Amino acid sequence: MEHTYQYAWIIPFVPLPVTISIGLGLLLVPTATKNARRMWAFPSVSLLSIVMVFSADLSIQQINGSYIYQHLCSWTINNHFSLEFGHLIDPLTSIMSILITTVGIMVLIYSDNYMSHDQGYLRFFTSMSFSTTSMLGLVTSSNLIQIYIFWELVGMCSYLLIGFWSTRPIAANACQKAFVTNRVGDFGLLLGILGFYWITGSFEFRDLFEILNNLIHNNGVNSLFAILCAFLLFVGAVAKSAQFPLHVWLPDAMEGPTPISALIHAATMVAAGIFLVARLFPLFTVIPHIMCLISLIGIITVLLGATLALAQRDIKRSLAYSTMSQLGYIMLAPGIGSYRAALFHLITHAYSKALLFLGSGSIIHSMESIVGYSPDKSQNMVLMGGLRKYVPITKTTFLVGTLSLCGIPPLACFWSKDEILNDSWLYSPIFAIIACSTAGLTAFYMFRIYLLTFEGHLRVQFQSYSGTKNSSFYSISIWGKEGPELVNKNLPFSVINNNNNKKRFSFFSNKIYQIDGNVRNLIQSFSTHSDNKDTSIYPPESDNTMLLPLLVLFLFTLFVGSIGIPFDQVGMASDILSKWLIPSINLLHQNLNYSVDWYEFVTNAIFSVSIAYFGIFIASLFYGSVYSSFQNLDLINSFVKMGPKRIFLDRIINGIYGWSYNRGYIDVFYATSLIKGIRGLAQLTHFFDKRIIDGITNSVGITSFFVGEGIKYVGGGRVSSYLFAYLSYVLSFFFLLKIFFSFFFLF
């Protein structure tokens, strides 16, 4: 067994030969490398499969024997400083390794077809392989310095992948926004690492935890300084896992190819922040203030992500905000002390969200066959609808992923999310109410995505735009028009949006979209679909190489939740996940054999599932029977009669939509306070430097020049003239000084 663990150091480096080989091939034999570009998918998948098998073997050994293995090699040693690199294999490492490899393999297989017609195919697989290497190096790191090195590599890979289509200005700005936002967290992480090295004198996890624990219990460290250092470490996790208020990069990261979104949002970049909190959990537990902060940031992110997903039209952005909300649940769990539930939901959410993102890519791939390559059209749910008839396999897998994320049993996310909800009731009723309410919002916006995409009629016109009513397109949103200008009802959505695409892009948009108050009268005049039965153009189902990963992730979503179900009949937990986590739980000095009250479990499950079904019912009410033609709005209007109540309800709905569609006005706030503030400060600094600093310097030079020019004409060599001038200057000086003191004492 130990012989196997000794070779675990190769885990991060197995995918690296693909990156090196493609790079050398493009450098030495570029033509041959480009001609054989499709062959590179096979070694990428094969090498990552080797890592997956190796990680699975280590996980089985841990479940059976509960081992933790660490191997260190000295990097530099002197009298005052020692730095060692190595690898650490424990349950957290094996869990993350399996997630990265399984999701990564599915994404690579999927990408071979999805990116087959892209000129950057080789660059894509190079970046993907290096991203996998960086993430595997991160999760096997044995100390904080090693984590920071791979942390930066993960950030660099995300920059390259998000900006993969860098010729598009919006994609170029998206990767810069992600990079700059994460630099805030990375700088905080670096300061936190240095601060704890100053306190403990070690970068190694075990030494750091033990020394800090002893110092805090013996009052050997300044508590405020320890809290500050822990806060800085947490800032790194906040930025990487898109927690409030550093979440603003996440929706813009959707400008990269869809397989990249699936990998980043499931198993790599966003999971890195969660991994850091889990790895440093023994450190955070001895600082209660940080635990409270973690739970607070988590619950804010849960609610904020759910509300921002309510009105998005881009299918990938909707899933991005869903990821943000679910990451809030995962961050909430360790904050309330539920280490096991956090890792459980990390596993289930990774597979469910990977399934949903790859499913959205299949949808986009099908839509592009009709509307061409245009993200404004192919990713816009308003143009979709009725796809269940054309893409049945994608529809089935997407529905299962949607139900899982809604928390419907017996799918994966039900077991993990329900555990977090139960633990939140024990921690704080307020947090529990917010978490349960957000579960209902999750069901609402996820089924909104499903219904707008697959049900009803296909709302995009097959014919080219001719300016007639038959080719018209109207907003599917029940909330009203988009943008401050009135919508021309004879123009397609893409034509309206093309005007905005001509503007200069910036990190944070300061545009606020206004909502039409007379929403329902506008909706009732909509005619959104065409029932042209003779057309031969329809959205095709994706190829088998894209459907295979969907089916595999479909199976994961169905059955992966079983690893956390307690099967013991005597009421003690004996599930696979608990056995897997025995070494970590022992390290945290927590009780693994928690009691399971099945009556309480079923009662809580009924409550959480009822909330989810209520959210599904509301989504079906708004987007089910009425969204295809918008002619049957009497069902909604009957709830509120005409009058003040109707106006009040319209204002509430429009306010919610404005909040959601404008991203909570957070980007507007950043654009106003940060961007304009920094530019104003830069202009003020420029003015001070140019007018004051340079002005003083130039004035001294000019004054010296004129004084010298004047004096050279005065000098005649006669001492009497020099004495006269000197006495004149002295008398003038004393005269002016007397006048000054006279005014000074007078006032």
C-alpha positions in Angstrom: 0.0 0.0 0.0 2.7 2.5 1.0 4.5 1.6 -2.3 1.5 2.9 -4.2 1.4 6.1 -2.1 5.0 6.8 -2.7 4.3 7.2 -6.5 1.4 9.6 -5.9 3.7 12.5 -6.7 3.2 11.7 -10.4 -0.5 12.5 -10.3 -0.2 16.2 -11.3 2.4 15.5 -14.0 0.7 12.7 -16.0 -1.4 15.1 -18.2 1.6 17.4 -18.7 3.2 15.5 -21.7 0.3 16.5 -23.9 0.9 20.2 -23.3 4.6 19.8 -23.9 4.2 17.6 -27.0 1.7 20.0 -28.6 4.0 23.0 -27.8 7.1 21.3 -29.3 5.1 20.1 -32.3 3.9 23.5 -33.1 7.4 24.9 -32.7 9.3 22.2 -34.7 6.8 20.7 -37.1 3.8 23.1 -37.1 2.3 21.8 -40.4 2.3 18.2 -39.4 1.0 19.0 -35.9 -1.9 21.0 -37.3 -2.8 18.4 -39.9 -2.9 15.7 -37.2 -4.7 17.9 -34.6 -7.6 15.5 -34.0 -5.2 12.8 -32.7 -4.3 14.8 -29.6 -7.7 14.2 -28.0 -6.8 10.5 -27.5 -3.6 11.0 -25.5 -5.3 13.7 -23.4 -8.1 11.4 -22.4 -5.8 8.4 -22.0 -3.4 10.1 -19.6 -6.2 11.6 -17.6 -7.8 8.2 -17.4 -4.6 6.8 -15.9 -4.8 9.5 -13.2 -8.4 8.7 -12.5 -7.7 5.0 -12.1 -4.7 5.8 -9.8 -6.9 8.2 -7.7 -9.7 5.6 -7.5 -7.2 3.0 -6.2 -5.9 5.4 -3.5 -9.5 6.2 -2.5 -10.4 2.5 -2.1 -7.4 2.0 0.0 -8.4 5.0 2.2 -11.9 3.7 2.6 -10.6 0.3 3.6 -7.7 1.4 5.7 -8.1 5.1 6.6 -4.6 6.2 5.7 -3.0 9.6 5.4 0.4 9.7 3.6 2.7 12.7 3.2 6.1 12.7 1.5 8.4 15.7 1.7 11.7 16.7 -0.1 13.9 19.5 1.0 14.0 22.4 -1.4 16.1 24.9 0.5 17.6 24.8 4.0 19.6 27.3 6.1 19.9 28.3 9.7 16.7 30.3 9.7 14.5 29.0 6.9 13.5 25.7 5.6 11.2 25.0 2.6 10.0 21.5 1.6 8.0 20.4 -1.3 6.1 17.1 -1.5 2.6 15.5 -1.8 -0.1 14.9 0.7 -2.6 12.1 0.1 -5.7 12.2 2.3 -9.5 11.9 1.8 -9.7 15.5 0.6 -7.0 15.0 -1.9 -8.6 11.8 -3.3 -12.1 13.3 -3.5 -10.8 16.3 -5.4 -8.6 14.1 -7.7 -11.5 11.9 -8.6 -13.7 14.9 -9.3 -11.1 16.6 -11.5 -10.3 13.5 -13.5 -13.8 12.2 -14.1 -15.3 15.6 -15.0 -12.1 16.4 -17.0 -12.4 13.2 -19.0 -16.0 13.8 -19.9 -15.2 17.4 -20.9 -12.3 16.3 -23.1 -14.4 13.7 -24.9 -17.2 16.2 -25.4 -14.7 18.9 -26.6 -13.3 16.7 -29.3 -16.5 17.2 -31.3 -17.6 20.5 -29.9 -14.3 22.2 -30.8 -13.6 20.2 -34.0 -14.2 23.1 -36.3 -12.4 25.7 -34.3 -9.0 26.9 -35.5 -7.8 27.0 -31.9 -8.4 23.2 -31.4 -4.8 22.5 -30.4 -4.5 25.6 -28.2 -7.7 24.5 -26.5 -6.4 21.0 -25.6 -3.1 22.5 -24.5 -4.7 24.8 -22.1 -7.1 22.2 -20.8 -4.3 19.7 -20.1 -2.3 22.3 -18.3 -5.3 23.4 -16.3 -5.9 19.9 -15.2 -2.2 19.6 -14.2 -2.4 22.8 -12.2 -5.5 21.7 -10.3 -4.1 18.3 -9.6 -0.9 19.9 -8.3 -3.0 22.2 -6.1 -5.0 19.4 -4.4 -1.9 17.2 -3.8 0.2 20.1 -2.3 1.7 19.5 1.1 2.2 23.1 2.3 0.9 26.7 1.7 3.7 27.8 -0.6 3.1 24.9 -2.9 -0.6 25.6 -2.9 0.1 29.2 -3.8 2.3 28.3 -6.8 -0.4 26.0 -8.3 -3.1 28.5 -7.2 -1.5 31.1 -9.5 -1.2 28.5 -12.3 -4.9 27.7 -12.1 -5.6 31.4 -12.3 -3.4 31.7 -15.4 -5.1 28.8 -17.1 -8.5 30.2 -16.3 -7.4 33.5 -17.9 -6.3 31.7 -21.1 -9.5 29.6 -21.2 -12.0 32.3 -20.5 -10.3 34.5 -23.1 -9.9 31.6 -25.6 -11.8 33.7 -28.3 -9.7 36.8 -27.5 -10.5 38.4 -30.9 -14.0 39.1 -29.5 -13.7 42.3 -27.3 -16.3 41.0 -24.8 -14.3 37.7 -24.3 -11.0 39.6 -24.0 -12.6 41.9 -21.3 -14.1 38.9 -19.5 -10.8 37.2 -19.0 -9.2 40.4 -17.9 -12.0 40.9 -15.4 -11.6 37.4 -14.0 -7.9 37.9 -13.8 -8.0 41.3 -12.1 -10.8 40.3 -9.6 -8.9 37.1 -8.6 -5.7 39.2 -8.1 -7.5 40.8 -5.2 -8.0 37.4 -3.6 -4.6 36.1 -4.5 -2.9 39.1 -2.9 -4.9 38.5 0.3 -3.9 34.8 0.2 -0.2 35.7 -0.1 -0.4 38.1 2.8 -2.2 35.5 4.9 0.4 32.9 4.1 3.2 35.2 5.1 1.3 36.3 8.2 0.9 32.7 9.5 4.5 31.9 8.7 5.4 34.9 10.9 3.2 33.5 13.7 4.1 29.8 13.5 7.4 29.6 11.5 6.1 26.9 9.3 4.2 26.4 6.0 3.4 22.8 6.6 -0.3 22.1 7.4 0.1 19.8 10.4 2.8 21.9 12.0 0.8 25.1 11.3 -2.4 23.7 12.8 -0.7 22.4 16.0 1.4 25.5 16.7 -1.4 27.9 16.1 -3.8 25.9 18.3 -1.2 25.9 21.1 -0.5 29.6 20.8 -4.2 30.5 20.8 -5.0 28.3 23.9 -2.0 29.7 25.7 -2.6 33.3 24.6 0.8 33.3 22.8 -0.4 35.2 19.8 -2.2 38.5 19.2 -5.8 37.4 18.5 -6.5 40.4 16.2 -3.5 39.6 14.1 -4.4 35.9 13.9 -8.0 36.9 12.8 -6.6 39.3 10.2 -4.3 36.6 8.7 -7.1 34.1 8.7 -9.4 36.6 7.0 -6.7 37.2 4.3 -6.5 33.5 3.6 -10.3 33.4 3.3 -10.3 36.3 0.8 -8.4 34.1 -1.6 -11.1 31.5 -1.4 -13.8 34.1 -1.8 -12.4 35.4 -5.1 -11.7 31.9 -6.5 -15.1 30.4 -5.6 -17.0 33.5 -6.7 -18.4 34.5 -3.3 -19.9 37.9 -2.5 -18.5 40.5 -3.1 -15.8 39.1 -5.5 -18.3 37.1 -7.6 -18.6 39.6 -10.5 -16.2 37.7 -12.7 -18.2 34.5 -12.8 -21.1 35.4 -15.3 -18.6 37.0 -17.7 -16.5 33.8 -17.6 -19.2 32.3 -19.9 -17.6 34.1 -22.8 -15.3 31.1 -23.2 -16.3 27.9 -25.0 -19.0 25.8 -23.2 -16.7 22.9 -22.3 -14.5 25.4 -20.5 -17.5 26.6 -18.5 -18.3 23.0 -17.5 -14.8 22.4 -16.3 -14.3 25.7 -14.5 -17.8 25.6 -12.8 -17.7 22.0 -11.7 -14.2 20.7 -10.8 -11.4 23.2 -11.2 -11.3 27.0 -10.6 -14.5 27.5 -8.5 -13.7 24.3 -6.6 -10.2 25.6 -5.7 -11.6 28.1 -3.2 -13.8 25.4 -1.5 -10.8 23.1 -1.4 -8.7 25.8 0.3 -11.4 26.3 3.0 -11.6 22.5 3.5 -7.8 22.1 3.7 -7.5 25.0 6.2 -10.6 24.0 8.2 -8.6 23.0 11.3 -7.1 26.5 11.3 -10.4 28.3 10.9 -12.2 26.3 13.6 -9.9 27.7 16.3 -10.9 31.3 15.3 -14.7 31.5 15.9 -14.9 35.0 14.3 -13.7 33.6 10.9 -16.2 30.7 11.1 -19.0 33.2 11.6 -17.7 35.2 8.6 -17.5 32.1 6.4 -21.1 31.2 7.2 -22.3 34.8 6.7 -20.5 35.1 3.3 -21.9 31.7 2.3 -25.6 32.6 3.1 -25.3 36.0 1.4 -23.9 34.3 -1.7 -26.7 31.6 -1.6 -29.4 34.2 -1.7 -27.7 36.7 -4.0 -26.8 34.0 -6.7 -30.4 32.7 -6.7 -32.0 36.2 -7.1 -29.6 37.1 -9.9 -30.5 33.9 -11.8 -34.2 34.7 -11.9 -34.3 36.9 -15.0 -31.2 36.0 -17.0 -31.9 35.2 -20.7 -28.5 33.7 -21.6 -28.7 30.0 -20.7 -25.0 29.9 -19.6 -25.3 33.0 -17.4 -28.3 31.5 -15.7 -26.3 28.4 -14.9 -23.4 30.5 -13.8 -25.5 32.3 -11.2 -26.9 28.9 -10.2 -23.3 27.8 -9.6 -22.7 30.9 -7.5 -25.7 30.1 -5.3 -24.7 26.4 -4.9 -21.1 27.4 -4.0 -22.7 29.6 -1.3 -24.3 26.4 0.1 -21.0 24.6 0.0 -19.3 27.6 1.7 -22.1 27.9 4.3 -21.6 24.3 5.4 -18.0 24.6 6.8 -19.0 27.9 8.3 -21.6 26.2 10.4 -19.2 23.3 11.2 -20.6 20.8 8.7 -17.4 19.6 7.1 -18.9 16.4 5.8 -21.9 18.1 4.2 -19.7 20.6 2.4 -17.6 17.9 0.7 -20.8 15.8 0.0 -22.5 18.7 -1.8 -19.2 19.6 -3.6 -19.3 16.1 -5.1 -23.0 16.0 -6.1 -23.0 19.5 -7.4 -19.9 19.0 -9.5 -21.5 16.1 -11.5 -24.9 17.8 -11.8 -23.6 21.1 -12.9 -21.2 19.5 -15.4 -24.2 17.7 -16.8 -26.1 20.9 -17.1 -23.3 22.9 -18.7 -22.5 20.2 -21.2 -26.3 19.9 -21.9 -26.4 23.7 -22.5 -23.5 23.2 -24.9 -25.5 20.6 -26.8 -28.4 23.0 -26.9 -26.2 25.8 -28.2 -24.7 23.4 -30.8 -28.2 22.6 -32.0 -29.3 26.2 -32.1 -26.3 27.3 -34.1 -27.5 25.0 -36.9 -30.4 27.4 -37.3 -29.3 30.8 -36.3 -25.6 30.5 -37.2 -22.7 31.3 -34.8 -24.1 34.2 -32.8 -24.1 33.9 -29.0 -26.8 36.6 -28.8 -29.1 34.1 -30.6 -27.8 30.6 -29.9 -27.5 31.1 -26.1 -30.7 33.2 -25.7 -33.5 31.1 -24.1 -36.0 33.6 -25.5 -35.3 32.2 -29.0 -35.5 28.6 -27.9 -38.6 26.5 -26.9 -39.9 23.2 -28.2 -36.5 21.6 -28.4 -37.8 18.4 -26.7 -39.0 17.2 -30.1 -35.6 17.6 -31.7 -33.0 16.8 -29.0 -34.7 14.1 -26.8 -31.5 12.8 -25.2 -30.2 16.2 -24.3 -33.7 17.1 -23.0 -33.8 14.0 -20.7 -30.3 14.4 -19.3 -30.9 18.2 -18.8 -34.1 17.5 -17.0 -32.4 15.0 -14.6 -29.7 17.6 -13.9 -32.3 20.2 -13.3 -34.3 18.0 -10.9 -31.1 17.1 -9.1 -30.2 20.7 -8.5 -33.7 21.4 -7.4 -33.3 18.8 -4.6 -35.7 16.2 -5.8 -35.1 12.7 -4.4 -33.5 10.3 -5.1 -31.1 12.3 -7.2 -27.6 13.4 -6.1 -28.1 16.9 -4.8 -31.1 16.0 -2.7 -29.0 14.1 -0.2 -26.3 16.7 0.2 -28.4 19.8 0.1 -30.9 18.4 2.5 -28.0 17.7 4.9 -26.9 21.3 4.7 -30.4 22.5 5.3 -30.8 20.3 8.4 -27.5 21.5 9.8 -28.4 25.1 9.2 -31.5 24.7 11.5 -29.2 23.6 14.3 -26.9 26.6 13.7 -29.2 29.5 13.1 -33.0 29.6 12.4 -32.4 32.8 10.3 -29.8 31.2 8.2 -32.0 28.1 7.8 -35.0 30.2 6.6 -32.9 31.9 4.0 -31.3 28.6 2.9 -34.7 26.9 2.6 -36.3 29.9 0.8 -33.4 29.9 -1.6 -34.0 26.2 -2.3 -37.5 27.2 -3.6 -35.9 30.0 -5.7 -33.5 27.4 -7.1 -36.3 25.2 -8.2 -38.0 28.2 -9.8 -35.2 29.5 -11.9 -33.9 26.0 -12.9 -37.4 25.0 -14.2 -37.6 28.4 -15.8 -34.5 27.4 -17.8 -35.9 24.0 -18.6 -39.4 25.3 -19.7 -38.1 28.2 -21.8 -35.7 25.8 -23.5 -37.5 22.6 -24.2 -41.3 23.2 -23.8 -43.8 25.0 -26.0 -42.9 26.0 -29.6 -39.6 26.9 -31.2 -39.6 30.7 -31.1 -36.8 31.5 -33.6 -37.8 31.9 -37.2 -36.2 29.6 -39.7 -36.5 32.2 -42.5 -34.1 35.1 -42.7 -35.3 38.4 -41.4 -37.4 40.3 -43.9 -39.0 43.0 -41.8 -42.4 41.5 -41.9 -44.6 40.4 -39.1 -44.1 36.8 -39.8 -40.4 37.1 -39.1 -40.9 39.1 -36.0 -39.5 38.2 -32.6 -40.8 39.3 -29.2 -39.5 38.9 -25.7 -40.6 35.8 -23.9 -40.0 37.5 -20.5 -43.2 38.1 -18.5 -41.3 41.0 -16.8 -41.4 43.5 -19.7 -39.1 45.0 -22.3 -35.3 45.0 -22.0 -33.5 48.3 -22.1 -34.6 51.9 -21.7 -35.6 52.2 -25.3 -39.0 51.0 -26.5 -38.9 47.6 -28.2 -39.7 47.8 -31.9 -42.1 44.9 -32.3 -41.0 44.3 -35.9 -37.3 43.8 -35.1 -35.6 40.6 -33.8 -33.9 40.6 -30.5 -30.4 40.3 -32.1 -31.0 43.5 -34.2 -31.8 45.4 -31.0 -28.8 44.1 -29.2 -26.4 44.7 -32.0 -26.6 48.4 -31.3 -25.2 47.8 -27.8 -22.3 45.6 -29.2 -20.8 48.7 -30.9 -20.1 50.4 -27.6 -16.8 50.2 -25.9 -16.6 47.3 -23.5 -15.5 47.7 -19.9 -15.0 45.5 -16.8 -18.2 46.8 -15.1 -21.2 48.0 -17.0 -22.8 51.1 -15.5 -26.0 50.7 -17.7 -29.2 50.2 -15.8 -32.1 48.6 -17.7 -35.5 50.2 -17.1 -38.6 48.1 -16.8 -41.9 48.9 -18.5 -44.6 49.3 -15.9 -47.4 48.2 -18.2 -46.1 44.7 -18.6 -49.1 42.5 -19.2 -50.8 44.7 -21.8 -47.5 44.5 -23.8 -47.3 40.8 -23.4 -50.8 40.1 -24.5 -50.0 41.5 -27.9 -47.1 39.1 -28.4 -47.1 36.5 -31.2 -43.9 34.6 -30.7 -43.8 31.4 -32.7 -44.3 30.0 -36.1 -46.0 26.7 -36.8 -44.6 26.3 -40.3 -44.8 22.6 -40.8 -43.1 22.6 -44.2 -39.7 23.8 -43.2 -36.9 21.3 -43.4 -34.6 23.1 -41.0 -34.7 22.0 -37.4 -32.3 21.8 -34.5 -30.4 18.5 -34.8 -29.4 16.2 -31.8 -25.7 16.3 -31.0 -23.2 13.6 -32.2 -22.5 10.5 -30.2 -19.2 11.9 -28.9 -21.1 14.7 -27.3 -24.0 12.6 -26.0 -21.7 10.0 -24.4 -20.4 12.3 -21.7 -24.0 13.5 -21.0 -25.1 9.9 -20.5 -22.2 9.1 -18.2 -22.8 12.3 -16.1 -26.5 11.4 -16.2 -25.6 8.1 -14.4 -23.4 9.9 -11.9 -26.2 12.3 -11.1 -28.5 9.4 -10.5 -26.3 7.3 -8.2 -23.5 9.4 -6.7 -25.7 10.6 -3.9 -25.8 7.0 -2.6 -22.3 7.4 -1.2 -23.6 9.7 1.6 -26.8 7.8 2.5 -26.5 6.2 6.0 -27.6 2.5 5.7 -27.0 1.3 9.3 -30.3 0.1 10.8 -29.2 1.0 14.4 -29.2 4.7 13.6 -25.4 5.2 13.3 -23.9 6.5 10.1 -22.0 3.9 8.1 -22.1 5.3 4.6 -19.2 5.2 2.2 -18.5 9.0 2.5 -18.1 8.8 6.2 -15.7 5.9 6.0 -13.8 7.8 3.4 -13.5 10.8 5.7 -12.4 9.0 8.8 -8.8 10.4 8.8 -10.0 13.9 8.2 -12.7 13.7 10.9 -10.2 12.3 13.4 -7.8 15.2 12.6 -10.6 17.7 13.2 -11.5 15.9 16.5 -15.1 15.5 15.5 -17.5 12.7 16.1 -18.0 10.6 13.0 -20.7 8.4 14.4 -23.5 10.9 14.3 -27.0 9.8 15.2 -29.5 9.5 12.4 -33.2 10.0 13.5 -35.0 8.6 10.5 -38.3 10.2 11.5 -36.7 13.6 11.7 -34.8 13.0 8.5 -38.0 12.1 6.6 -39.9 15.1 8.1 -37.1 17.5 7.1 -36.9 15.9 3.6 -40.7 16.3 3.1 -40.4 20.0 4.1 -37.4 20.7 1.7 -39.0 18.7 -1.2 -42.3 20.6 -0.7 -40.4 23.9 -1.1 -38.8 22.6 -4.2 -42.1 21.5 -5.7 -43.6 24.8 -4.8 -40.9 26.6 -6.8 -41.5 24.2 -9.7 -45.2 24.9 -9.5 -44.6 28.7 -9.7 -42.3 28.3 -12.6 -44.8 26.2 -14.4 -47.5 28.7 -13.7 -45.5 31.5 -15.3 -43.7 29.6 -18.0 -45.7 26.4 -18.5 -49.2 26.8 -19.9 -48.9 30.5 -20.7 -45.4 31.2 -22.0 -45.8 29.7 -25.5 -48.4 32.2 -26.8 -49.0 34.6 -23.9 -52.6 34.7 -24.8 -53.9 33.0 -21.7 -52.8 35.4 -19.0 -56.2 35.4 -17.3 -54.8 32.7 -14.9 -52.3 35.2 -13.6 -54.4 38.3 -13.8 -57.2 36.6 -11.8 -55.0 36.5 -8.7 -54.9 40.3 -8.5 -57.8 42.4 -9.7 -57.3 45.8 -11.4 -56.6 48.6 -9.1 -54.0 49.6 -6.5 -53.1 45.9 -5.7 -52.4 45.2 -9.3 -50.1 48.3 -9.6 -48.4 47.3 -6.4 -47.8 43.8 -7.7 -46.5 45.1 -11.0 -44.0 47.3 -9.1 -42.8 44.4 -7.0 -42.3 42.1 -10.0 -40.6 44.8 -12.0 -38.4 45.6 -9.0 -37.3 42.0 -8.7 -36.7 41.8 -12.4 -34.6 45.0 -12.4 -32.6 43.7 -9.5 -31.9 40.4 -11.2 -31.3 41.5 -14.7 -29.0 44.3 -13.7 -27.0 41.9 -11.5 -28.1 43.4 -8.3 -26.6 46.7 -9.4 -23.3 45.5 -8.0 -21.5 46.0 -11.3 -23.0 49.5 -11.6 -21.7 50.2 -8.0 -18.2 49.0 -8.9 -18.2 51.0 -12.1 -19.3 54.1 -10.2 -17.2 53.8 -7.1 -14.1 51.9 -8.2 -13.6 52.6 -11.8 -14.6 56.2 -11.8 -13.0 56.7 -8.4 -9.6 55.2 -9.5 -9.7 57.2 -12.7 -10.5 60.4 -10.8 -7.6 59.7 -8.4 -5.3 59.0 -11.3 -6.3 62.3 -12.9 -5.8 64.2 -9.7 -2.4 62.5 -9.2 -1.4 63.4 -12.8 -2.5 67.0 -12.2 -0.5 67.2 -9.0 2.6 65.7 -10.6 2.4 67.9 -13.7 1.4 71.2 -12.2 2.8 71.1 -8.7 5.8 68.9 -8.6 7.0 69.6 -12.2 5.9 73.2 -11.7 8.1 73.7 -8.6 11.0 72.1 -10.4 10.6 74.1 -13.5 10.0 77.3 -11.6 13.3 76.9 -9.7 15.1 76.3 -13.0 13.5 79.3 -14.7 14.0 81.6 -11.7 17.7 80.6 -11.5 18.1 81.3 -15.2 16.5 84.8 -15.1 18.4 85.7 -11.8 21.6 84.6 -13.4 20.9 86.6 -16.6 20.1 89.7 -14.5 23.1 89.5 -12.2 25.6 89.1 -15.1 24.7 92.6 -16.2 25.0 94.1 -12.7 28.4 92.7 -12.1 31.0 95.5 -13.0 33.9 94.6 -10.6 33.3 97.6 -8.3 33.0 96.7 -4.6 31.0 99.9 -3.7 28.3 98.8 -6.2 28.1 95.3 -4.6 27.8 96.7 -1.1 25.0 99.1 -2.2 23.1 96.2 -3.8 23.6 94.0 -0.8 22.4 96.7 1.7 19.4 97.4 -0.5 18.4 93.7 -0.4 18.8 93.5 3.3 16.9 96.7 4.0 14.1 95.6 1.7 13.9 92.3 3.5 13.7 93.9 6.9 11.1 96.3 5.6 8.9 93.5 4.3 9.4 91.5 7.5 8.3 94.5 9.6 5.1 94.9 7.5 4.3 91.2 7.9 4.7 91.2 11.7 2.6 94.4 11.9 -0.3 92.8 10.1 0.2 89.6 12.1 0.0 91.3 15.5 -2.8 93.6 14.2 -5.1 90.6 13.5 
